[in-house]
Every structure is written in structure tokens, then in C-alpha cells.
Amino acid sequence: GNDLKTINDPIKARIQALKDLIKTSFGDYYYLRRYGTDLESYIGKGMDSNIQASIERSLTQAIINENIFDSKEFSIYSIADGNTLYIRIFIFEGEADEATLNITYDTTTGVELGY
């Protein structure tokens, strides 16, 4: 039947790769030990402006290092509220916003992707 769905839109395929990257911690893939954003490593560390900046840097570096998007193709914004960090990744194609990926990161429960 319909077990697999192919993605023919290149931007959607890249966004799917981005979602996989975000949910992956270092060591999850045996042969790609440094693949991922390793956001789970922040669990239990609390939330302050230094951790917020570190998470944004980790996301940015991972996206660029894995060649999912060029630095000019996305922007990351975040707002901390207690132990929760709300993150938005805006994906651009040309001059217009192509897509937005919402991430909720809680220091006790980890990462949740929104759409």
C-alpha cells in the first residue's frame, strides 16, 4: 500500500532533514558520531541567556555543517520563559519566507518539534 511517501519538493526534503538533525543527539548514529544538534545535553542545566545563546549556536552550526541550509537561507530566533526556550527557524527561498519550524525546548523534558 502506501507505506512510504516520497517528497518531490526540494525545500520540504531539506526541512525533513532539518527535523531529523534537530532530534538527533551526538552518538545516535554509529557511523556519524557528531551528527545532530545534541540539544538533549542541555537537559537539567536550567535556562539563562548563556544557555539560550549556546543552543542557538549549536543549531546554527549543525545546520551549516551538515549542508542542510546555507547561512543566508535561514534565521533563528528564540525566547526564554522560565525553563522553556521557544525557538523559531525561518527558512527563506529568495526574498520570501518559505517555511517556519517551531521548536519548544524544555530543560526537563527536551525537544518538541512544532509545525
Secondary structure, 3 states (H helix, E strand, C coil): CCCCCCCCCHHHHHHHHHHHHHHCCCCCCCCCCCCCCCHHHHCCCCCCHHHHHHHHHHHHHHHHHCCCCCHHHEEEEEEEECCEEEEEEEEEECCEEEEEEEEEEECCCEEEEEC
